Amino acid sequence: MKPRALVAELMGTFALTLAVIVSINNPDFPVSTPVIAGLTLGCLVYTIGPVSGCHINPAVTIGLLSIGRVEISDAAAYILVQFGGAGLAMMVGNVFFPMPAEVMSGGDALTGFAEMFGAAVFVFGIAAVVIGRAPAVTSGLIIGSSLVVGISLAAHRGNGVLNPAVALAVGSFSHPYLWGPVTGAIVGATLCSGLAEPDD
């Protein structure tokens, strides 16, 4: 594991989390939070993707680990720095917004299943890029769009976070926002791997 990959994951998770924090604290902004998150992620795919793979999400890292696209030691290091980046963004957000917008926390099993379904769609798109079924030139567009679609599908039942590190930073960290995205990421990556391996 190259140190610059960990720095890229730290910075990328920080940037994505801060973009979400700023967005949810400016509800009158004409662009919705899912679109802001998708655009931010798409830009990060093109900038830090060649350095670290631009996971910037513990669920994504676990999903890619489940199909053998990342080593377990690298995955553990990624997850640590991802939560670190989100924590830094939370601290900066608390400076920007001393009284941040309240975000619904908790949730029930249906919230977890909604997060799982949204994450499965999201990580299916990521896995298609990682496996090589999608052209590299469109990777940011595909991954950013997959995030917007995944969030939109999950948000009918909860916050539609799909990222445990971001969930922690925005005050939405609970069991459904942990097991839902992680399970969904494994399902999405496994489905894509089974259906779209280029050697098939």
C-alpha positions in Angstrom: 0.0 0.0 0.0 1.5 3.3 -1.1 1.1 6.1 1.4 -0.2 8.5 -1.3 -3.1 6.1 -1.8 -4.1 6.5 1.8 -3.7 10.3 1.6 -5.9 10.2 -1.5 -8.6 8.3 0.4 -8.4 10.6 3.3 -8.7 13.7 1.2 -11.4 12.2 -1.0 -13.6 11.1 1.9 -13.0 14.5 3.5 -14.1 16.3 0.3 -17.2 14.2 -0.3 -18.3 14.4 3.3 -17.8 18.2 3.5 -19.7 18.7 0.3 -22.6 16.7 1.8 -22.4 18.7 5.1 -22.4 22.0 3.3 -25.3 20.9 1.1 -27.6 19.7 3.9 -27.0 22.9 5.8 -28.0 25.0 2.8 -31.5 23.6 2.0 -32.4 26.5 -0.3 -29.5 25.8 -2.7 -31.0 25.0 -6.1 -29.0 21.7 -6.5 -30.1 18.8 -4.3 -27.7 16.9 -2.0 -27.7 13.7 -4.1 -26.7 15.6 -7.2 -24.0 17.5 -5.2 -22.7 14.1 -3.9 -22.7 12.6 -7.3 -20.9 15.5 -9.0 -18.3 15.5 -6.2 -17.7 11.8 -6.4 -17.5 12.0 -10.3 -14.8 14.6 -10.1 -12.9 12.7 -7.4 -13.0 9.5 -9.6 -11.1 11.4 -12.3 -8.6 13.1 -9.9 -7.8 10.5 -7.3 -9.1 7.4 -9.0 -5.7 6.6 -10.6 -4.0 7.0 -7.2 -6.2 5.0 -4.8 -9.2 3.7 -6.8 -11.4 6.4 -5.2 -13.3 4.1 -2.8 -13.9 6.9 -0.2 -16.6 4.8 1.3 -16.1 1.8 3.7 -19.0 -0.1 2.1 -17.4 0.3 -1.3 -14.1 -1.0 0.0 -15.8 -4.0 1.6 -17.8 -4.7 -1.6 -14.6 -4.7 -3.7 -12.9 -6.8 -1.1 -15.7 -9.4 -1.4 -14.8 -9.9 -5.1 -11.1 -9.9 -4.7 -10.4 -6.5 -6.1 -8.6 -5.2 -3.0 -6.4 -7.0 -0.4 -7.7 -7.3 3.2 -4.8 -5.3 4.7 -5.3 -2.5 2.2 -9.0 -2.6 2.8 -8.5 -2.2 6.6 -6.2 0.8 6.0 -8.6 2.4 3.6 -11.5 2.0 6.0 -9.5 3.7 8.8 -8.5 6.7 6.7 -12.0 7.0 5.3 -13.5 7.4 8.8 -10.6 9.7 9.5 -11.4 11.9 6.5 -15.1 12.0 7.4 -14.2 12.9 11.0 -12.1 15.8 9.8 -14.9 17.0 7.6 -17.3 16.8 10.5 -14.9 19.1 12.6 -14.7 21.6 9.7 -18.4 21.5 9.3 -18.9 22.2 13.0 -16.8 25.4 12.5 -18.9 26.4 9.4 -22.2 25.5 11.0 -22.2 25.8 14.8 -25.8 24.8 14.8 -26.0 22.2 12.0 -29.2 21.0 10.4 -30.7 18.1 12.3 -30.5 14.8 10.4 -32.8 11.9 11.1 -30.9 9.2 12.9 -31.9 5.7 13.9 -34.2 3.9 11.5 -35.6 0.4 11.4 -35.0 -2.7 9.3 -36.8 -1.2 6.3 -34.3 1.7 6.5 -31.5 -0.8 6.4 -33.0 -2.6 3.4 -33.5 0.7 1.5 -29.8 1.5 2.2 -28.9 -2.0 1.1 -30.8 -1.7 -2.2 -29.4 1.8 -3.0 -25.9 0.6 -2.2 -26.3 -2.5 -4.4 -27.2 -0.3 -7.4 -24.4 2.2 -6.6 -21.7 -0.5 -6.2 -22.9 -2.4 -9.2 -21.9 0.7 -11.3 -18.6 0.9 -9.5 -17.8 -2.7 -10.1 -18.6 -2.4 -13.8 -15.9 0.2 -14.0 -13.4 -1.7 -11.8 -14.0 -5.0 -13.7 -13.5 -3.2 -17.1 -17.0 -3.4 -18.5 -17.3 0.4 -18.7 -14.8 2.7 -20.6 -12.3 4.4 -18.3 -13.2 7.8 -19.9 -16.7 7.5 -18.6 -15.8 6.2 -15.1 -16.6 9.4 -13.2 -19.9 9.8 -15.0 -21.0 6.2 -14.4 -20.0 6.1 -10.8 -21.4 9.6 -10.0 -24.6 8.7 -11.7 -24.8 5.4 -9.9 -24.5 7.2 -6.6 -27.3 9.6 -7.5 -29.6 6.7 -8.5 -28.7 4.7 -5.4 -29.4 7.6 -3.1 -32.7 8.3 -4.8 -33.8 4.7 -4.4 -32.7 4.6 -0.7 -34.0 8.0 0.3 -37.7 7.0 0.2 -37.2 5.2 3.6 -34.4 7.1 5.2 -31.5 9.5 4.6 -30.1 7.7 1.6 -26.5 8.0 2.8 -25.0 4.8 1.4 -21.7 5.6 3.1 -21.1 4.7 6.8 -18.3 7.3 7.1 -20.5 10.1 5.8 -23.3 8.8 8.0 -21.1 9.2 11.1 -20.2 12.7 10.1 -23.7 14.0 9.5 -25.2 12.4 12.6 -27.0 9.5 10.8 -24.8 6.7 12.1 -26.8 3.7 13.3 -27.2 0.0 12.6 -29.3 0.4 9.4 -26.8 2.9 8.0 -24.0 0.4 8.7 -25.3 -3.0 7.7 -27.5 -1.7 4.9 -24.7 -0.1 2.8 -22.2 -2.9 3.6 -24.5 -5.7 2.7 -25.7 -3.8 -0.4 -22.2 -3.2 -1.6 -21.3 -6.9 -1.3 -24.5 -7.8 -3.2 -23.9 -5.2 -6.0 -20.2 -6.1 -6.4 -21.0 -9.8 -6.5 -23.8 -9.5 -9.0 -21.7 -7.4 -11.3 -18.7 -9.7 -11.0 -20.9 -12.7 -11.8 -22.6 -11.1 -14.7 -20.0 -8.9 -16.3 -16.5 -10.5 -15.9 -14.8 -9.7 -19.2 -13.4 -13.3 -19.5 -16.8 -14.9 -19.5 
